[in-house]
Amino acid sequence: MKSIVGGNSYDYLKYSRGVLLDLLPAESGNVLFWLNQQPHPDIRYYAVVRQTPFALGDELVPAYSQDLNNVPALRGRAEVLVTSAGHSLNPHDGVLLAGILNGGSLQVTGQAGDESRATTTAGR
């Protein structure tokens, strides 16, 4: 019955339970709270935020949680790149990451094969 109702998503969540519990909202005593309090190096930060056809964020993670500017230690330091994609990685993410790593253009190919640019927003 589980495979009929949940399919691959059920297995994904079942095997990811431990890490997902640590990624619950930051509260004293969990890993996310501890990570948010750690000093972060003085480097450039990028937040890749997914945008679905209906809203910012994807089917699993809201945009607020994808924006590194919401991490207390990084507030205002991350450049936000909004891309049209679901939660899973896809080949277009490789192009985007290569552009970030090469310090060059952030031009990506859209899902339908058209050329588009990731929308960028400077840290807040």
PyMOL commands that set and color helices and strands:
alter all, ss='L'
color gray80, all
select helices_A, chain A and resi 2-5+7-15+17-22+31-37+63-66+68-70+72-74+91-101
alter helices_A, ss='H'
color red, helices_A
select strands_A, chain A and resi 45-51+78-84+107-109+115-117+119-121
alter strands_A, ss='S'
color yellow, strands_A
deselect
rebuild
show_as cartoon
